[in-house]
Amino acid sequence: MPHDTPSPGLRWNLLDEALIRWRCVAHGDLHRSSPPTLLAALATDTVRDFPALRPHQRHPWHAFLAQLAAVALHRAGQAEPWANAVDWEAALLALTPDDADGAAWCLVAPPERPALLQTPVPGERVDDWKNVLHAADELDMLVTSKNHDLKGARAYRAEPDDWLFALISLQTQEGFLGAGNYGISRMNGGFASRPGVGIAPLGAWGARWRADVQTLLAQRDAIADQQGFAANAGHALLWLLPWAGSDSLAMASLDPLYIEICRRVRLTANDDRLSARVTGSKTARVAGKDRNNGVTGDPWTPVDTADGKALTVSGAGFEYKLMAELLTGGRFTQGAAWHLDGWPRDASLQLVAQATVRGQGKTEGYHERRIPISPKLRGRLAGPQRVAVAEMAKHRIAAIAALRKLLWSSLVILLANGDGDDRNDSIKDKAGRFARPFELGEDVRFFDDLAREAEAEDADSAALRVQWMLGLVERAERVLEQAFEAGPRSAMQRYKARAAALSRFHCALRGPKPVLPELAQHYAQQRRDAAPEPQGHDRA
């Protein structure tokens, strides 16, 4: 729909300019669209991916699109996403009634006006802000001071959507970075992370987006009640409000699906090139006393039930123990985007987990993991059998830990030339490095193996568990044997070290105190079955 005559100083209006690059599902063709056209394409599930989107920006972008759509649909009284750009444009413009010319959707606007994800700063001279950024990735939230895996300040020839994605990443997932640089409310502390955890259908971008939008609409009132948000007329787009950096917004004044900003930043234009000016603030945008350990009803953030804190992902990322807790355990209260009911009976789903892990003054990597959930496994997890699946996972985690410990002790004996008493720190560290691939390998295959047992009928479950443990031992022994080359070189010591290491390994599996009792019972039964019958036994 046409809006008022653009005011001077407005550039790159996303309501009607085709600035966002995406590729279609059918043929991978490159398209450029405005957000209204993009939302219509998502509603029909024709978007394959966004070529300018960096991996760590995936969840912030998905969350932004889902929250924005849900807010617009709710305010319009609409239950289903529109499949045309005209209705989306009208709904988005209706969210900014004081900016009918579209200023709040522009990348560049006069300082006293809101611009997209940039608060108005009336009475301030943005030109006096000293921190000037000329590359889009400089604006992003990543801390890349060492320039090892991801180089900083490379995107000098950035297009508008590069700046858009960097701006969303900064404003919706950044943490604390020194005085004046406060982080978002949707994380547990300044050095935490905003995770993206949920259940999604297999498919392209639009399938997950549509599912999450409908979930947000359905759960909006419940989130408001649980977290004390404004049920009606709360602030949803926080960049619309002026911010001098000295005041904070109370949670009670916010819409339950609010899209926040955490930094004072303004994009500026020099001919057709964008740059950013950034300055600090004296306080966080959302009141700190209201943050409640990051528990804000964020649809994609699990909450540790006992501690009452939003999930903070460690540098280990979404390793199998954490993922098992998320999938089967009772440790976390899941966000609205996690639900196993309400899907078509034959729908194939996946657990999606994403997070950029932050440390004190550093970034500890982007982590993403997806676990397929078949209709049969979903039935187990959604019903009373979830407890049994959780016990299966705990049993397997304990077995891997026990076997890794046994492997490590066997490696120590090997590297100590067969002398179990020679255990200096150097040998222990080296043994740990050699044992690491074993656990990494089990991490990769953990959920495929678990699903086979969880989906099996009761009569087959025990046999599958024993077969898994036999494979576990075989894989651990293979790692031990691969380390033989790192052991002693002389023939006599080599034989002694290898024999001692293998003896330690096998005795602990079959001895009086086996590390895997269930497997030891299997070995004992094998011996009984293989034992010759006593002489003189009458044959029928």
C-alpha positions as CSV (number, residue, x, y, z in Angstrom):
1,M,0.0,0.0,0.0
2,P,1.3,3.5,-0.6
3,H,2.3,5.5,2.4
4,D,2.8,9.1,3.0
5,T,5.3,11.1,0.9
6,P,8.8,10.1,2.2
7,S,10.4,12.7,4.4
8,P,13.9,14.0,3.7
9,G,16.7,11.9,5.0
10,L,15.0,8.5,4.7
11,R,17.1,5.9,2.8
12,W,16.6,2.2,2.2
13,N,13.0,1.7,3.2
14,L,12.5,-2.0,3.8
15,L,8.7,-1.7,3.5
16,D,8.9,-1.2,-0.3
17,E,12.5,-1.7,-1.4
18,A,13.7,-5.1,-2.5
19,L,16.8,-5.2,-0.3
20,I,16.8,-8.8,1.1
21,R,18.4,-11.5,-0.9
22,W,17.0,-15.0,-0.7
23,R,16.9,-18.2,-2.9
24,C,13.8,-20.1,-3.7
25,V,13.1,-23.7,-2.9
26,A,12.2,-24.9,-6.4
27,H,15.3,-23.9,-8.4
28,G,17.6,-22.0,-6.1
29,D,17.0,-18.8,-8.1
30,L,18.2,-15.6,-6.3
31,H,15.4,-13.1,-5.4
32,R,15.5,-9.7,-3.8
33,S,12.5,-8.7,-1.8
34,S,11.1,-6.3,0.8
35,P,10.1,-7.8,4.2
36,P,6.4,-7.8,3.2
37,T,7.1,-9.8,0.0
38,L,9.5,-12.0,2.0
39,L,6.9,-12.8,4.7
40,A,4.4,-13.7,1.9
41,A,7.0,-16.1,0.5
42,L,7.7,-17.6,3.9
43,A,3.9,-18.1,4.3
44,T,3.9,-20.3,1.2
45,D,7.2,-22.0,2.1
46,T,9.1,-21.0,-1.0
47,V,12.3,-19.6,0.7
48,R,15.3,-22.0,0.7
49,D,17.9,-19.8,2.4
50,F,19.5,-16.3,2.6
51,P,22.9,-16.2,0.9
52,A,24.1,-13.2,2.9
53,L,23.1,-14.6,6.3
54,R,26.0,-15.8,8.4
55,P,25.6,-19.0,10.5
56,H,25.5,-17.2,13.9
57,Q,22.8,-14.8,12.5
58,R,20.4,-17.6,11.7
59,H,18.5,-17.7,15.0
60,P,18.3,-14.0,15.5
61,W,16.9,-13.6,12.0
62,H,14.4,-16.4,12.4
63,A,13.3,-15.1,15.8
64,F,13.0,-11.5,14.4
65,L,10.8,-12.7,11.5
66,A,8.6,-14.9,13.7
67,Q,8.1,-12.3,16.5
68,L,7.5,-9.5,13.9
69,A,4.9,-11.6,12.1
70,A,3.2,-12.7,15.3
71,V,3.0,-9.1,16.6
72,A,1.6,-7.8,13.3
73,L,-1.0,-10.6,13.0
74,H,-2.1,-10.2,16.6
75,R,-2.6,-6.4,16.3
76,A,-4.5,-7.0,13.0
77,G,-6.7,-9.7,14.6
78,Q,-5.5,-12.2,12.1
79,A,-5.1,-15.9,12.9
80,E,-3.2,-17.0,9.8
81,P,-0.2,-15.5,8.0
82,W,-1.1,-13.7,4.8
83,A,0.1,-15.0,1.5
84,N,0.4,-11.6,-0.1
85,A,2.7,-8.6,0.4
86,V,0.0,-6.0,0.4
87,D,-1.6,-7.2,3.6
88,W,1.8,-7.6,5.2
89,E,2.9,-4.1,4.3
90,A,-0.3,-2.6,5.8
91,A,0.1,-4.6,9.0
92,L,3.7,-3.6,9.5
93,L,3.0,0.0,8.8
94,A,0.2,-0.1,11.3
95,L,2.7,-1.1,14.0
96,T,4.3,2.4,13.6
97,P,1.4,4.8,13.5
98,D,3.6,7.8,14.4
99,D,5.8,7.1,11.4
100,A,3.4,6.8,8.5
101,D,6.1,7.7,6.1
102,G,7.9,4.4,6.9
103,A,10.9,6.0,8.8
104,A,10.9,3.2,11.4
105,W,11.5,0.7,8.6
106,C,14.3,2.5,7.0
107,L,18.0,1.7,7.5
108,V,18.8,5.4,7.6
109,A,16.6,8.2,9.0
110,P,17.2,11.5,10.7
111,P,18.5,11.1,14.3
112,E,15.3,12.4,15.9
113,R,13.3,9.7,14.1
114,P,13.3,6.0,14.7
115,A,15.0,3.9,12.0
116,L,14.9,0.1,11.8
117,L,16.3,-1.3,15.1
118,Q,17.7,2.2,15.9
119,T,16.1,4.3,18.6
120,P,15.5,8.0,18.1
121,V,18.1,10.3,19.8
122,P,16.4,13.7,19.7
123,G,18.7,16.6,20.7
124,E,21.9,14.6,20.1
125,R,24.5,15.1,17.4
126,V,25.2,11.6,16.0
127,D,28.2,13.1,14.2
128,D,29.8,13.5,17.7
129,W,29.6,9.8,18.4
130,K,33.3,8.7,18.2
131,N,32.9,5.1,17.4
132,V,32.5,4.9,13.6
133,L,32.2,1.5,11.9
134,H,32.7,1.2,8.1
135,A,32.1,-2.6,7.7
136,A,28.9,-4.4,8.4
137,D,30.6,-7.2,10.4
138,E,32.2,-4.6,12.7
139,L,28.7,-3.9,13.9
140,D,27.9,-7.5,14.5
141,M,28.1,-9.0,18.0
142,L,31.0,-11.4,17.4
143,V,34.2,-10.7,19.3
144,T,37.0,-11.6,16.8
145,S,40.0,-9.9,18.3
146,K,42.3,-12.8,17.5
147,N,41.1,-13.1,13.9
148,H,41.6,-16.9,13.9
149,D,38.5,-18.6,12.6
150,L,36.5,-15.6,11.5
151,K,38.2,-12.4,10.3
152,G,36.8,-9.1,11.5
153,A,36.0,-6.0,9.5
154,R,36.0,-7.6,6.1
155,A,32.5,-6.6,4.8
156,Y,33.5,-3.1,3.5
157,R,31.5,-3.7,0.3
158,A,28.4,-4.8,2.2
159,E,25.0,-4.6,0.7
160,P,22.0,-3.3,2.8
161,D,20.9,-6.8,3.9
162,D,24.5,-7.4,5.3
163,W,23.9,-4.4,7.5
164,L,20.4,-5.5,8.4
165,F,21.6,-9.0,9.5
166,A,24.4,-7.5,11.5
167,L,22.1,-5.0,13.2
168,I,19.6,-7.7,14.1
169,S,22.4,-9.9,15.5
170,L,23.8,-7.0,17.6
171,Q,20.5,-5.8,18.9
172,T,18.8,-9.1,19.7
173,Q,21.6,-11.4,20.9
174,E,24.5,-9.2,22.2
175,G,25.7,-9.4,25.8
176,F,27.7,-7.2,28.1
177,L,31.0,-5.9,26.7
178,G,32.4,-3.4,29.2
179,A,31.1,-0.2,30.7
180,G,28.4,1.4,28.6
181,N,27.9,-1.7,26.4
182,Y,24.9,-3.5,28.0
183,G,23.4,-6.7,26.6
184,I,19.9,-8.0,25.9
185,S,17.4,-9.0,28.6
186,R,16.7,-12.5,27.1
187,M,19.9,-14.1,28.5
188,N,21.1,-15.1,32.0
189,G,23.7,-12.5,32.6
190,G,26.0,-10.4,30.4
191,F,28.3,-13.2,29.4
192,A,25.6,-15.7,28.7
193,S,23.9,-16.5,25.3
194,R,20.5,-16.4,23.8
195,P,19.8,-19.9,22.6
196,G,17.4,-20.9,19.9
197,V,15.9,-24.3,20.9
198,G,12.6,-25.7,19.6
199,I,10.8,-28.4,17.7
200,A,10.5,-27.8,14.0
201,P,9.1,-29.6,11.0
202,L,11.6,-30.9,8.4
203,G,11.5,-28.5,5.4
204,A,12.6,-25.1,4.3
205,W,12.7,-21.8,6.2
206,G,9.0,-21.2,5.9
207,A,7.9,-24.5,7.5
208,R,9.6,-23.6,10.8
209,W,8.7,-20.0,10.6
210,R,5.0,-20.7,10.0
211,A,4.9,-23.2,12.8
212,D,6.6,-20.8,15.3
213,V,4.4,-17.9,14.3
214,Q,1.2,-19.9,15.0
215,T,2.7,-21.1,18.3
216,L,3.5,-17.5,19.3
217,L,0.0,-16.4,18.5
218,A,-1.5,-19.3,20.5
219,Q,0.9,-18.8,23.5
220,R,1.0,-15.0,23.6
221,D,-1.5,-14.6,26.5
222,A,0.0,-17.4,28.5
223,I,3.5,-15.8,28.2
224,A,2.0,-12.4,29.3
225,D,0.4,-14.0,32.4
226,Q,3.4,-16.0,33.4
227,Q,5.9,-13.2,33.0
228,G,3.8,-10.1,33.9
229,F,3.9,-8.4,30.5
230,A,1.3,-6.0,29.2
231,A,-1.4,-8.1,27.7
232,N,-2.5,-5.3,25.5
233,A,-0.8,-2.2,24.0
234,G,2.6,-3.0,25.4
235,H,5.7,-1.9,23.6
236,A,6.5,-4.4,21.0
237,L,9.1,-2.7,18.8
238,L,11.5,-1.1,21.3
239,W,13.4,0.9,18.6
240,L,10.3,3.2,18.3
241,L,11.0,4.8,21.7
242,P,13.5,7.6,22.2
243,W,16.5,6.5,24.3
244,A,19.1,8.8,25.7
245,G,20.9,5.9,27.3
246,S,20.0,6.8,30.9
247,D,16.6,5.2,31.3
248,S,15.3,1.6,31.2
249,L,12.0,0.0,30.3
250,A,10.1,-2.0,32.8
251,M,9.1,-5.5,31.8
252,A,5.5,-4.7,32.7
253,S,5.4,-2.2,29.9
254,L,6.4,-4.6,27.2
255,D,4.5,-6.8,24.8
256,P,5.1,-10.5,25.5
257,L,6.7,-10.9,22.1
258,Y,8.7,-7.7,22.2
259,I,11.7,-7.2,19.8
260,E,14.4,-5.5,21.8
261,I,17.4,-3.4,21.2
262,C,20.4,-3.2,23.5
263,R,22.7,-0.6,21.9
264,R,22.6,3.0,20.8
265,V,23.5,2.8,17.2
266,R,22.6,4.8,14.1
267,L,23.3,3.9,10.5
268,T,24.4,6.8,8.2
269,A,24.8,7.1,4.5
270,N,27.7,8.5,2.4
271,D,26.3,8.5,-1.1
272,D,25.4,4.8,-1.5
273,R,27.6,3.4,1.2
274,L,26.4,2.7,4.7
275,S,28.4,3.1,7.9
276,A,27.4,3.0,11.6
277,R,28.0,5.3,14.6
278,V,27.7,3.8,18.0
279,T,27.8,5.2,21.5
280,G,27.3,3.8,25.0
281,S,24.6,4.0,27.5
282,K,24.5,4.4,31.3
283,T,22.0,1.5,31.8
284,A,20.5,-1.4,30.0
285,R,17.4,-0.8,27.8
286,V,15.3,-3.3,29.7
287,A,15.4,-2.7,33.4
288,G,18.0,-5.0,35.1
289,K,15.9,-5.7,38.2
290,D,13.2,-7.1,35.9
291,R,15.4,-9.4,34.0
292,N,14.9,-12.4,36.3
293,N,18.0,-14.4,35.3
294,G,17.0,-14.2,31.6
295,V,13.6,-15.7,32.2
296,T,11.5,-13.5,29.9
297,G,9.2,-16.0,28.2
298,D,11.4,-16.1,25.2
299,P,9.8,-18.9,23.0
300,W,13.2,-20.5,22.2
301,T,14.9,-20.3,25.6
302,P,14.8,-23.3,27.9
303,V,14.8,-22.5,31.6
304,D,16.6,-24.6,34.2
305,T,13.6,-25.4,36.4
306,A,15.5,-25.8,39.7
307,D,17.7,-22.7,39.4
308,G,15.1,-20.5,37.7
309,K,17.7,-19.4,35.1
310,A,17.7,-19.3,31.3
311,L,19.9,-21.9,29.6
312,T,23.5,-20.7,29.1
313,V,25.3,-22.9,26.6
314,S,29.0,-23.6,27.4
315,G,31.9,-23.7,25.1
316,A,31.2,-27.4,24.6
317,G,28.1,-26.4,22.7
318,F,25.1,-28.8,22.3
319,E,27.0,-32.0,23.2
320,Y,25.1,-35.2,23.6
321,K,24.6,-34.9,27.4
322,L,23.0,-31.5,27.2
323,M,20.9,-32.5,24.2
324,A,19.7,-35.6,26.0
325,E,18.5,-33.4,28.9
326,L,16.7,-31.2,26.4
327,L,15.1,-34.0,24.5
328,T,14.2,-36.4,27.3
329,G,15.0,-35.0,30.7
330,G,13.0,-33.0,33.2
331,R,15.7,-30.5,34.0
332,F,14.4,-27.8,31.7
333,T,11.1,-26.0,31.3
334,Q,10.9,-25.5,27.6
335,G,9.9,-22.4,25.7
336,A,6.7,-22.1,23.6
337,A,8.6,-23.2,20.5
338,W,9.0,-26.6,22.0
339,H,5.9,-28.8,21.6
340,L,5.4,-32.3,20.4
341,D,1.7,-32.2,20.1
342,G,-0.5,-30.5,17.5
343,W,1.5,-31.9,14.5
344,P,0.1,-34.1,11.7
345,R,0.3,-37.7,12.8
346,D,2.9,-38.6,10.2
347,A,5.0,-35.4,10.5
348,S,8.7,-35.8,10.7
349,L,10.1,-33.3,13.2
350,Q,13.5,-32.2,14.4
351,L,14.9,-30.7,17.5
352,V,16.8,-27.6,16.6
353,A,19.4,-26.1,18.9
354,Q,21.4,-23.0,18.1
355,A,23.5,-20.6,20.1
356,T,26.5,-18.3,19.8
357,V,28.5,-18.9,23.0
358,R,29.9,-15.8,24.7
359,G,32.7,-15.5,27.2
360,Q,34.2,-12.6,29.1
361,G,35.5,-10.4,26.2
362,K,35.4,-13.3,23.7
363,T,33.3,-15.5,21.6
364,E,33.5,-19.2,22.1
365,G,32.0,-20.4,18.9
366,Y,28.7,-20.8,17.1
367,H,27.0,-24.1,17.8
368,E,24.1,-25.7,16.0
369,R,22.7,-29.2,16.2
370,R,19.6,-30.9,14.8
371,I,18.2,-34.2,15.9
372,P,15.5,-36.0,13.8
373,I,12.4,-37.0,15.6
374,S,10.4,-39.7,13.8
375,P,6.6,-40.0,14.4
376,K,7.2,-43.1,16.5
377,L,9.8,-41.5,18.7
378,R,7.6,-38.4,19.0
379,G,4.8,-40.7,20.3
380,R,7.2,-42.1,22.9
381,L,8.4,-38.6,24.0
382,A,5.0,-37.1,24.2
383,G,3.5,-39.8,26.3
384,P,4.2,-41.6,29.6
385,Q,7.1,-43.6,27.9
386,R,9.2,-40.4,28.0
387,V,10.4,-41.5,31.4
388,A,11.6,-44.8,30.0
389,V,13.4,-43.0,27.1
390,A,15.1,-40.7,29.6
391,E,16.3,-43.7,31.6
392,M,17.7,-45.2,28.4
393,A,19.6,-42.0,27.7
394,K,20.9,-41.8,31.2
395,H,22.1,-45.4,31.0
396,R,23.9,-44.8,27.8
397,I,25.6,-41.6,29.1
398,A,26.8,-43.5,32.2
399,A,28.1,-46.3,30.0
400,I,30.0,-44.0,27.8
401,A,31.5,-42.2,30.8
402,A,32.5,-45.5,32.4
403,L,34.1,-46.8,29.2
404,R,35.9,-43.6,28.5
405,K,37.4,-43.7,32.0
406,L,38.5,-47.3,31.4
407,L,39.9,-46.3,28.1
408,W,41.8,-43.5,29.7
409,S,43.3,-45.6,32.4
410,S,44.4,-48.2,29.8
411,L,46.0,-45.5,27.8
412,V,47.9,-44.3,30.8
413,I,49.3,-47.8,31.3
414,L,50.3,-47.9,27.6
415,L,52.0,-44.6,27.6
416,A,53.8,-45.4,30.9
417,N,55.4,-48.4,29.3
418,G,53.1,-50.8,31.1
419,D,53.8,-49.3,34.5
420,G,50.5,-48.4,36.2
421,D,52.3,-46.5,38.9
422,D,54.0,-44.0,36.6
423,R,51.2,-41.5,36.2
424,N,52.7,-38.1,35.8
425,D,50.6,-35.2,34.5
426,S,52.1,-35.3,31.1
427,I,51.1,-38.9,30.6
428,K,47.6,-38.2,32.0
429,D,47.1,-35.3,29.6
430,K,48.3,-37.3,26.6
431,A,46.0,-40.2,27.5
432,G,43.1,-37.7,27.7
433,R,43.9,-36.4,24.2
434,F,44.0,-40.0,22.8
435,A,40.7,-40.8,24.5
436,R,38.9,-37.7,23.3
437,P,38.0,-39.1,19.8
438,F,36.1,-42.0,21.4
439,E,33.7,-39.7,23.2
440,L,33.4,-37.4,20.1
441,G,32.5,-40.4,18.0
442,E,29.8,-41.5,20.5
443,D,28.5,-37.9,20.6
444,V,27.9,-38.0,16.8
445,R,26.0,-41.3,16.8
446,F,24.3,-41.1,20.2
447,F,20.8,-40.1,19.1
448,D,20.6,-42.5,16.2
449,D,21.5,-45.3,18.5
450,L,19.2,-44.1,21.2
451,A,16.3,-43.8,18.8
452,R,16.7,-47.4,17.6
453,E,16.2,-48.7,21.2
454,A,13.5,-46.2,22.1
455,E,11.5,-47.1,19.0
456,A,11.9,-50.9,19.5
457,E,9.3,-53.1,21.1
458,D,10.0,-54.1,24.7
459,A,11.1,-57.6,23.6
460,D,13.8,-56.2,21.4
461,S,14.9,-53.3,23.6
462,A,17.3,-55.3,25.9
463,A,18.9,-57.1,22.9
464,L,19.5,-53.8,21.2
465,R,21.1,-52.3,24.4
466,V,23.5,-55.2,24.6
467,Q,24.4,-54.9,20.9
468,W,25.0,-51.2,21.5
469,M,27.3,-51.9,24.4
470,L,29.3,-54.5,22.4
471,G,29.8,-51.9,19.7
472,L,30.8,-49.4,22.3
473,V,33.5,-51.7,23.7
474,E,34.7,-52.5,20.1
475,R,35.0,-48.8,19.3
476,A,36.8,-48.0,22.5
477,E,39.3,-50.9,22.0
478,R,39.9,-49.6,18.4
479,V,40.9,-46.2,19.9
480,L,43.3,-48.0,22.3
481,E,44.9,-50.0,19.5
482,Q,45.3,-46.9,17.4
483,A,47.3,-45.4,20.2
484,F,49.8,-48.3,20.2
485,E,52.0,-46.3,17.8
486,A,52.5,-43.7,20.5
487,G,53.7,-46.2,23.0
488,P,57.2,-47.4,23.6
489,R,59.4,-48.2,20.6
490,S,61.7,-51.0,21.9
491,A,60.3,-54.5,21.2
492,M,60.3,-55.7,24.8
493,Q,58.7,-52.5,26.3
494,R,56.2,-52.3,23.4
495,Y,55.0,-55.9,24.1
496,K,54.8,-55.3,27.8
497,A,53.0,-51.9,27.4
498,R,50.4,-53.2,24.9
499,A,49.8,-56.4,26.9
500,A,49.3,-54.5,30.1
501,A,47.0,-52.0,28.5
502,L,44.8,-54.6,26.9
503,S,44.8,-56.6,30.1
504,R,43.6,-53.6,32.1
505,F,40.9,-53.0,29.5
506,H,39.5,-56.5,29.3
507,C,39.8,-57.4,33.0
508,A,37.7,-54.3,33.9
509,L,35.0,-55.6,31.5
510,R,35.0,-59.2,32.7
511,G,36.4,-59.1,36.3
512,P,34.6,-59.2,39.6
513,K,33.8,-55.5,39.5
514,P,32.9,-54.9,35.9
515,V,32.5,-51.3,34.6
516,L,29.4,-52.4,32.6
517,P,27.6,-55.0,34.8
518,E,24.9,-55.7,32.2
519,L,27.6,-56.5,29.6
520,A,29.5,-58.6,32.0
521,Q,26.4,-60.7,32.5
522,H,26.2,-61.1,28.7
523,Y,29.8,-62.3,28.6
524,A,29.2,-64.8,31.4
525,Q,26.2,-66.2,29.6
526,Q,28.3,-66.6,26.5
527,R,30.8,-68.6,28.5
528,R,28.1,-70.8,29.9
529,D,26.6,-71.4,26.5
530,A,30.0,-72.3,25.1
531,A,31.1,-74.6,27.9
532,P,31.2,-78.3,26.9
533,E,28.5,-80.5,28.5
534,P,29.8,-82.7,31.3
535,Q,31.0,-86.2,30.3
536,G,28.4,-88.9,30.9
537,H,25.5,-86.6,30.2
538,D,22.6,-88.6,28.9
539,R,21.4,-87.5,25.5
540,A,17.8,-87.9,24.6
